[in-house]
Amino acid sequence: MSVSGSVSSPQLSPKKLRVVMAQLDFLVGDIPGNTDLVIEATQRAASEHEANIVVFPELCLTGYPPEDLLLRPSLEVRVFEALERLRNENLAPAIVIGAPLREGGLLYNAAVVIDGGAMTGRYFKRFPPNYQVFDEKRYFAEGRDVVTSDIRGVPMGITVCEDIWKDGPVEEAAAAGAKLILNLNASPYDIDKQARRKALLERKSRENQVSIVYVNLVGGQDELVFDGGSMVFDHSGQITCEAPQFSSGLFPVEFLCEHHCQPVSQSLPAEPSLEANVYSALVIGVRDYVNKNGFRSVVLGLSGGIDSAVTLAVAVDALGKDRVRAVMMPFRYTSSMSLEDAEAEAVALGVQYDVFSIEPMYDAFMAGLAGPFEGTSPDTTEENLQARLRGVLLMSLSNKFGSLVLTTGNKSEMAVGYSTLYGDMAGGFDVLKDVPKTLVFRLATYRNTVSPVIPERVITRPPSAELAPDQKDEDSLPGYDVLDQILNLYVERDFSADAIVAEGFERADVDRVIRLVDINEYKRRQAPIGVRITERGFGKDRRYPITNGWKSGK
C-alpha cells in the first residue's frame, strides 16, 4: 500500500537480453564448413550460455577476405544454400551473420538476421574500404539504408566494420531509436590497433548514447592476422566486456534493456605487452597458414643467429615440436659460437635437428664455374652461392617430406635487399617479414621470459650473415636502431628524403637507405608472404612499381 492508501502500480523489470559474441576462425572459401561452424557455435551458445542472440564476424560464411572468389559464378548459389541451411535449422537464438548478397545486379557486403527460421533483417555495408590491405570496392557496391531491426523485442542498429569508423551509420541508427548497435568486423591486427578501436568505440557510444557490441574475426589468412578482441561499450562510453585477443570462443554478455541497453560489467583481461601481442600474432599466423593449407610440418635453416632463433620458437609454439625440423648448414665462415647456439636452441625446443655442411657442394659449384670465373675476384657472387645452396637443401627436404619451408628474413633486411634471391628467400612463408630487426631482439627477450630457449649471446652479439670472414651486418648497413627509424619514416609514413633528414638523420644514411629500398622492389615481389603486424607491410599494403623514374628527394 502507498501512503495515501491506494494500490501501487507494479514496476516493470528491465528486459534481460543475453548476446553471445562468436569470436571464431573461419576458412576462406569453405562456405559449407563455415556454415557448419555457425550452426555448431549457435547451438553451443544456446546450451551453454542461454543465448538470445549470437553475433558473428563480417563475411563469416565466405571467410575474409574472399578476394576474387567473390567473382566466381557459383558464389550466389553457394551462399543461398548456406542461408537456407541456417533458416531450416530453426536455431533457438537469433543469429546475425556476415555474407555477400546480390541485389539488383550488385554485390553487397551484408549482415543478415535469421530468427525463428526466417530472414528477418539485412543490412548492406555502406563504406566498403579501399586502402591499405582493403580493396572492397573492387567487389562490393555501397549500401544506402539505415537498418534498425527489432530482435527479441529490442530495436537494434546493424553496421559492418568500416561503417563504425565513419560518420553516419551509428548516428543515424541511434537517431532512429536503436538501443544497441551490433557491429560485425573482420578487422586485421596491427600494432596498437586495439587501442585505436577502443578510442573509437568509447567516443561513438558516448556521443550517441547507445551501447555497442563489437564482434571481430580471429585467425590467420595468408599475411593477415585477425586478433579478435571483441568488446562491448555501454551508452556512457565505458568498456564493460572484452574478449581476449588471438583466442577463439563464445563470449556472452548480459544486457538489461529499458531506456538504454546496459551491459552487465565483466572483469577485463590484462593489457598484454606489445611484444606479447606481436608474438601471439606471429604464432597464430604461422599456425593457420600451415594448418589451413594442409602442411604436415615445417623446416627451416637454423643459423645460430637471432632471426632463425625467433622463427624456430614461433614455429614450435604454433605447431608443436614434433612438426618442426631445424637444419644447420655450416660453411667455413660459420663460427663455433653459431654451431653451439643453434644446437642449444634445437635441444631447448626439442625439435628434430640436422647438420649438413654445404662445403662439398660449394666446392663442386666453384669447380664447375672455374672457367667462366677465371681472372675475377671473389665478391657477393660467392656469398650468394652459399645462401642458394642452403635454399636448395631446404627446398629438397620440403619436396621429399612435404614440409613447408619457413624463411627467416626480417622487415629491415627485406626493405634494403639484405637477402639472396633463391637463397635465404627460398621458401613458402616468412614469419618475420613485417618485423623490424630491433623488434626481433625484443621478441627474443620476451620469449625467454616464458621459458629460456634462446642463448643470451644470440641476443647480445652483433648480427652477421657469416658469408665472409669477420662479417657484420653493420659493415654494410647503418646500425639497426638508426636503420629501423629511417625505414619507418620512409616505408610506413611516406616521408621524403628531405623530410627524414629534417628529423635529424644523416643525409648519407638517408639517401643510402632509400636507394636500397627503391632498387630492391624486384626482390620483394619474389619473396614469400609473411605475417603482417604493422600498418604498412610489404605486399598488399605497399605496391610500388619496379620500373620507375621517381626521385626520392622531396
C-alpha positions in Angstrom: 0.0 0.0 0.0 1.1 3.5 -0.6 1.0 6.3 2.0 -2.3 7.5 0.5 -3.8 4.1 0.8 -4.1 3.4 -2.9 -2.6 0.3 -4.5 0.9 0.8 -6.0 1.4 0.1 -9.7 3.7 -2.8 -10.4 7.2 -1.8 -11.6 8.2 -3.4 -14.9 11.5 -5.1 -14.7 14.1 -4.2 -17.4 14.2 -6.7 -20.3 17.0 -9.2 -20.0 18.9 -10.0 -23.1 21.9 -12.3 -23.5 24.1 -11.6 -26.5 26.9 -14.0 -27.4 29.9 -12.7 -29.3 31.1 -15.5 -31.6 34.8 -14.7 -32.0 35.7 -17.5 -34.3 38.2 -18.6 -37.0 36.7 -19.2 -40.4 38.3 -20.7 -43.6 38.1 -18.5 -46.7 36.1 -20.2 -49.4 34.8 -23.1 -47.3 31.1 -22.0 -47.3 29.7 -25.4 -46.2 32.4 -25.7 -43.4 31.8 -22.2 -42.2 28.1 -22.8 -42.1 28.7 -25.9 -40.0 30.7 -23.7 -37.7 27.9 -21.1 -37.4 25.4 -23.9 -36.6 27.6 -25.6 -34.0 28.5 -22.3 -32.3 24.9 -21.2 -32.2 23.8 -24.5 -30.6 26.6 -24.2 -28.0 25.7 -20.6 -27.3 22.2 -21.7 -26.6 23.0 -24.7 -24.4 26.0 -23.3 -22.6 25.1 -19.6 -22.3 21.3 -19.5 -22.9 21.9 -17.0 -25.7 19.1 -14.9 -27.1 21.2 -13.5 -29.9 24.5 -14.8 -31.4 26.6 -12.2 -33.4 29.2 -13.5 -35.8 32.0 -11.6 -37.7 31.9 -9.9 -41.1 31.6 -12.2 -44.1 31.8 -15.3 -41.9 30.1 -17.5 -44.4 32.8 -16.9 -47.0 35.7 -16.1 -44.7 37.6 -12.8 -45.0 38.9 -11.6 -47.4 37.4 -13.8 -50.1 39.0 -11.7 -52.8 38.3 -12.9 -56.3 36.3 -15.9 -55.1 33.6 -13.2 -55.0 33.7 -13.2 -58.8 33.0 -16.9 -59.1 29.7 -17.6 -60.9 28.6 -20.1 -58.3 29.1 -17.8 -55.3 25.5 -16.7 -55.2 24.2 -20.3 -55.3 26.5 -21.4 -52.6 25.6 -18.5 -50.3 21.9 -19.1 -50.9 22.3 -22.8 -50.0 24.1 -21.8 -46.8 21.4 -19.3 -45.8 18.7 -21.9 -46.5 20.5 -24.4 -44.2 20.7 -21.8 -41.5 17.0 -21.0 -41.8 15.9 -24.6 -41.8 17.9 -25.4 -38.7 15.4 -23.5 -36.6 18.1 -22.4 -34.3 16.9 -21.2 -30.9 18.8 -17.9 -30.7 18.5 -15.3 -33.3 21.8 -15.0 -35.3 23.4 -12.1 -37.1 25.9 -13.2 -39.7 28.0 -11.8 -42.4 27.6 -12.8 -46.1 27.9 -11.4 -49.6 24.4 -10.8 -51.1 23.4 -9.8 -54.6 20.5 -7.4 -55.3 19.7 -5.5 -58.4 22.7 -6.9 -60.2 25.1 -5.5 -57.5 27.0 -7.4 -54.8 26.9 -6.2 -51.2 28.9 -7.0 -48.1 25.9 -7.8 -45.9 24.8 -8.6 -42.4 21.8 -10.9 -42.2 19.5 -11.6 -39.3 17.9 -15.0 -39.0 15.4 -15.6 -36.3 12.8 -18.4 -35.9 13.6 -19.9 -39.2 13.1 -16.7 -41.2 15.4 -14.0 -42.5 14.1 -11.0 -40.5 16.6 -8.3 -41.5 19.5 -7.5 -43.6 22.0 -4.6 -43.9 24.3 -3.6 -46.7 27.7 -2.2 -45.7 27.8 1.5 -46.5 31.5 2.2 -46.6 33.5 -0.6 -48.3 37.1 0.3 -47.5 39.7 0.8 -50.3 43.0 1.5 -48.5 46.0 -0.4 -47.0 45.1 -4.1 -47.3 41.5 -3.5 -48.3 40.1 -3.4 -51.8 36.4 -4.0 -51.2 35.3 -1.5 -53.9 36.7 -4.0 -56.4 33.8 -6.2 -55.4 31.1 -4.5 -53.4 28.6 -1.7 -54.0 27.8 0.8 -51.3 24.7 0.2 -49.2 22.4 3.2 -48.7 20.0 2.3 -46.0 19.9 2.7 -42.2 18.8 -0.5 -40.7 17.2 -0.9 -37.3 15.9 -4.4 -36.6 13.6 -5.5 -33.8 15.5 -8.5 -32.4 13.9 -10.2 -29.5 11.9 -7.1 -28.6 14.8 -4.7 -28.7 15.4 -2.2 -31.5 19.0 -2.7 -32.8 21.1 -0.9 -35.3 23.3 -3.1 -37.5 26.6 -2.0 -39.0 29.6 -3.7 -40.7 33.2 -3.0 -39.8 34.3 0.2 -41.6 30.8 1.7 -41.1 31.6 2.4 -37.4 34.7 4.4 -38.3 32.7 6.8 -40.5 30.1 9.4 -39.6 26.6 8.4 -40.4 25.7 4.7 -39.8 25.9 4.7 -35.9 24.5 8.2 -35.6 21.5 7.5 -37.9 20.7 4.2 -36.3 20.8 5.8 -32.8 18.6 8.6 -34.0 16.1 6.0 -35.4 15.7 4.5 -31.9 18.3 1.8 -31.8 19.2 0.9 -28.2 22.0 -1.4 -29.2 24.4 -1.3 -32.1 25.7 -4.7 -33.5 28.9 -4.2 -35.4 30.3 -7.1 -37.4 34.0 -7.0 -38.1 36.9 -8.5 -40.0 39.5 -6.1 -38.7 43.1 -7.2 -39.2 45.7 -6.8 -36.5 48.5 -4.3 -36.4 50.5 -2.9 -33.5 48.3 -0.6 -31.4 45.1 -1.5 -33.4 43.2 -2.5 -30.3 43.9 0.8 -28.6 42.6 2.7 -31.7 39.4 0.6 -31.8 38.8 1.3 -28.1 39.2 5.0 -28.5 36.7 5.0 -31.4 34.1 2.8 -29.6 34.4 4.9 -26.5 33.6 8.1 -28.5 30.9 6.6 -30.7 29.0 5.0 -27.8 29.3 8.1 -25.6 28.3 10.7 -28.3 25.4 8.6 -29.5 24.2 7.4 -26.0 24.0 3.8 -27.3 25.7 0.6 -26.3 27.9 -1.1 -29.0 28.7 -4.8 -29.4 31.8 -5.1 -31.5 32.5 -8.6 -32.8 35.7 -9.3 -34.6 37.2 -12.2 -36.5 40.1 -14.2 -35.2 42.7 -16.2 -37.1 45.3 -16.0 -39.9 44.5 -15.6 -43.6 47.6 -15.5 -45.8 49.6 -12.5 -44.5 46.7 -11.1 -42.5 46.1 -11.9 -38.8 42.7 -11.1 -37.2 43.1 -10.7 -33.5 39.6 -10.9 -32.2 39.4 -8.6 -29.1 35.6 -8.4 -29.4 34.2 -6.0 -26.9 31.2 -4.1 -25.6 30.9 -0.4 -24.7 27.9 1.0 -22.8 25.9 4.1 -23.7 28.2 6.3 -21.5 31.4 5.2 -23.3 32.6 2.7 -20.7 34.0 -0.6 -21.8 32.2 -3.4 -20.0 33.5 -6.6 -21.7 36.5 -7.5 -23.7 37.3 -10.9 -25.2 40.9 -12.0 -25.2 42.9 -11.3 -28.4 44.1 -14.2 -30.6 41.7 -16.7 -29.0 38.6 -18.3 -30.4 35.5 -18.6 -28.3 31.9 -17.7 -27.4 31.7 -14.7 -25.1 28.3 -14.0 -23.5 27.2 -10.5 -22.4 24.0 -9.9 -20.4 22.1 -6.7 -21.1 19.3 -5.0 -19.1 17.3 -3.1 -21.6 14.9 -0.3 -20.6 15.7 3.3 -21.7 19.1 2.0 -22.6 20.5 -1.5 -23.1 23.0 -1.6 -20.2 25.6 -4.4 -20.4 26.4 -6.1 -17.1 30.1 -5.4 -16.5 32.7 -8.2 -16.5 36.3 -8.3 -15.4 38.6 -7.2 -18.3 41.7 -9.1 -19.4 45.1 -7.8 -18.5 46.6 -5.5 -21.1 49.3 -7.5 -22.9 52.7 -6.0 -23.7 53.5 -5.0 -27.3 56.0 -7.9 -27.5 53.5 -10.5 -26.2 50.8 -9.2 -28.7 53.2 -9.3 -31.7 54.4 -12.8 -30.7 50.9 -14.1 -30.4 50.1 -12.6 -33.9 53.1 -14.5 -35.4 52.1 -17.7 -33.7 48.5 -17.7 -34.9 49.7 -16.5 -38.4 52.0 -19.5 -38.7 49.6 -22.0 -37.2 46.7 -21.1 -39.5 48.8 -20.8 -42.7 50.3 -24.2 -42.1 47.2 -26.0 -41.0 44.7 -24.4 -43.4 47.0 -25.2 -46.3 47.4 -28.8 -45.2 51.1 -29.0 -44.5 52.2 -31.7 -42.1 55.3 -30.0 -40.9 57.8 -27.1 -41.4 61.5 -27.0 -41.9 63.8 -24.0 -41.5 67.5 -23.2 -41.6 68.9 -22.6 -38.1 72.0 -20.4 -38.3 72.7 -19.6 -34.7 71.5 -16.0 -35.3 68.6 -14.2 -33.7 66.2 -14.3 -36.7 66.2 -18.0 -37.1 66.1 -18.5 -33.3 62.9 -16.4 -33.0 61.4 -18.1 -36.1 62.1 -21.5 -34.6 60.5 -20.6 -31.3 57.4 -19.2 -33.0 57.1 -22.4 -35.2 57.3 -24.7 -32.1 54.8 -22.6 -30.2 52.5 -22.6 -33.2 52.7 -26.3 -34.2 54.4 -28.3 -31.5 58.0 -29.6 -31.6 57.1 -32.8 -33.5 56.1 -30.8 -36.6 59.2 -28.7 -36.8 62.6 -29.6 -38.2 65.7 -27.4 -37.9 68.7 -27.7 -40.2 72.1 -26.1 -39.6 74.1 -25.8 -42.9 77.6 -24.7 -41.9 80.4 -23.4 -44.1 84.0 -22.4 -43.5 82.9 -19.0 -42.2 80.4 -20.4 -39.7 81.7 -19.7 -36.2 81.8 -22.3 -33.5 79.6 -20.0 -31.5 76.9 -20.2 -34.1 77.1 -24.0 -34.2 76.9 -24.2 -30.4 74.0 -21.8 -30.2 72.0 -23.4 -33.0 72.3 -26.8 -31.3 71.3 -25.3 -27.9 68.2 -23.7 -29.4 67.1 -27.0 -31.1 67.7 -29.0 -27.9 65.9 -26.5 -25.8 62.8 -26.6 -28.0 63.1 -30.4 -28.6 62.9 -30.4 -32.4 64.5 -32.7 -35.0 67.9 -31.2 -35.7 70.3 -32.0 -38.5 73.7 -30.6 -39.6 74.5 -30.7 -43.3 77.7 -29.0 -44.4 77.5 -27.1 -47.7 81.2 -27.1 -48.2 81.3 -30.1 -50.6 78.5 -28.6 -52.7 80.2 -25.2 -52.8 83.4 -26.7 -53.9 81.7 -28.6 -56.7 79.9 -25.5 -57.9 83.1 -23.4 -57.8 84.9 -26.1 -59.8 82.2 -26.0 -62.4 82.4 -22.2 -62.6 86.2 -22.1 -62.6 86.3 -21.4 -66.4 83.9 -18.5 -66.6 85.1 -17.0 -63.3 88.8 -17.2 -64.3 90.5 -13.8 -63.8 87.8 -12.4 -61.5 88.0 -11.7 -57.8 85.6 -13.1 -55.2 82.6 -10.8 -54.4 79.0 -11.2 -53.4 78.6 -13.9 -56.1 80.4 -16.4 -53.9 78.4 -15.2 -50.8 75.1 -15.6 -52.6 76.1 -19.1 -53.8 76.3 -20.1 -50.1 72.8 -18.8 -49.5 71.5 -20.5 -52.6 73.0 -23.9 -51.7 71.2 -23.7 -48.4 68.0 -22.8 -50.2 68.4 -25.9 -52.5 68.9 -28.1 -49.4 65.8 -26.8 -47.6 63.6 -27.0 -50.7 64.8 -30.6 -51.3 63.8 -31.5 -47.8 60.5 -29.7 -48.4 59.8 -31.7 -51.6 60.7 -35.0 -50.1 58.8 -34.8 -46.8 56.0 -32.4 -47.6 57.3 -29.7 -45.2 56.7 -26.0 -45.7 60.0 -24.1 -45.7 59.9 -21.1 -43.3 62.2 -18.3 -44.3 63.8 -16.1 -41.6 64.3 -12.7 -43.1 63.1 -9.7 -41.1 61.5 -6.4 -42.4 64.7 -4.4 -42.1 66.5 -6.9 -44.4 63.6 -7.2 -46.8 63.4 -3.4 -47.1 67.0 -2.9 -48.1 67.5 -6.1 -50.0 69.9 -7.7 -47.5 68.8 -11.1 -48.7 69.5 -13.5 -51.5 67.0 -14.4 -54.2 66.6 -18.1 -54.5 68.8 -18.4 -51.3 67.6 -17.4 -47.9 64.4 -16.0 -49.6 63.6 -19.5 -50.9 60.6 -20.9 -49.1 56.9 -20.6 -48.5 56.3 -18.4 -45.6 58.4 -15.7 -43.9 57.5 -15.4 -40.2 59.3 -12.2 -39.6 58.7 -10.5 -42.9 57.0 -7.5 -41.3 59.0 -7.4 -38.0 61.8 -4.8 -37.9 65.1 -6.1 -36.6 65.0 -4.0 -33.4 61.7 -5.6 -32.6 63.1 -9.1 -33.3 65.6 -8.5 -30.5 62.7 -7.5 -28.2 60.7 -10.6 -29.2 63.7 -12.9 -28.4 64.0 -11.3 -24.9 60.2 -11.6 -24.4 60.2 -15.3 -25.4 62.9 -16.1 -22.9 60.7 -14.7 -20.2 58.2 -17.5 -21.0 61.0 -20.1 -20.9 64.6 -19.7 -21.8 65.1 -21.1 -25.3 67.4 -18.6 -27.0 71.0 -18.3 -25.7 71.7 -14.8 -24.3 74.7 -14.3 -26.6 72.5 -14.7 -29.6 70.7 -11.6 -28.5 73.7 -9.6 -27.5 76.3 -10.4 -30.2 76.5 -8.2 -33.4 74.3 -9.7 -36.1 76.2 -11.4 -39.0 75.2 -13.3 -42.1 78.6 -15.2 -41.8 79.1 -15.3 -45.6 82.6 -13.8 -45.4 85.3 -13.6 -42.8 84.5 -11.4 -39.7 81.4 -10.1 -41.5 78.9 -8.0 -39.6 75.6 -6.6 -40.8 76.6 -3.1 -39.8 79.6 -3.2 -42.1 77.2 -2.6 -45.0 74.2 -1.0 -43.2 73.6 1.7 -40.7 73.0 0.5 -37.1 69.6 -1.2 -36.8 68.4 1.4 -34.3 69.0 4.1 -37.0 68.0 1.9 -40.0 64.6 1.0 -38.5 63.7 4.6 -37.7 64.5 5.7 -41.3 62.6 2.7 -42.7 59.6 3.5 -40.5 59.5 7.1 -41.8 60.0 6.2 -45.4 58.1 2.9 -45.8 55.3 3.2 -43.3 54.8 7.0 -43.1 55.8 8.1 -46.7 58.3 10.7 -45.6 60.5 12.1 -48.3 64.3 12.0 -48.1 64.4 15.7 -47.2 61.7 15.2 -44.5 63.7 12.4 -42.9 66.8 14.4 -42.9 64.9 17.2 -41.2 64.1 14.7 -38.4 67.8 14.6 -37.5 69.2 11.8 -39.6 72.4 12.0 -41.6 71.9 12.8 -45.3 74.3 10.0 -46.4 72.4 7.4 -44.3 69.0 8.5 -45.6 70.0 8.6 -49.2 71.7 5.2 -49.0 68.8 3.5 -47.2 66.1 5.0 -49.6 68.1 3.9 -52.6 68.4 0.4 -51.3 64.6 0.3 -50.6 63.8 1.5 -54.1 66.1 -0.7 -56.1 65.1 -3.9 -54.2 61.4 -3.8 -55.0 62.0 -6.6 -57.6 63.3 -8.8 -54.8 60.3 -8.2 -52.6 57.9 -9.1 -55.4 59.5 -12.6 -55.4 59.6 -13.0 -51.6 57.3 -15.4 -49.8 54.4 -13.9 -47.9 54.6 -13.4 -44.1 52.6 -12.2 -41.1 51.6 -8.5 -41.3 51.9 -6.7 -37.9 52.4 -3.1 -38.9 50.1 -0.6 -40.6 52.1 -0.9 -43.8 53.7 -4.2 -44.6 55.4 -5.2 -47.9 52.8 -6.9 -50.1 49.1 -5.8 -50.1 49.9 -2.6 -48.3 52.7 -1.2 -50.4 52.6 -1.6 -54.1 55.4 0.3 -55.8 56.4 -0.1 -59.5 59.6 -2.0 -60.1 60.5 0.1 -63.1 60.1 3.8 -62.4 61.9 7.1 -62.5 60.7 8.7 -59.3 63.4 10.7 -57.5 63.3 10.4 -53.7 64.5 13.8 -52.6 61.3 15.9 -51.9 
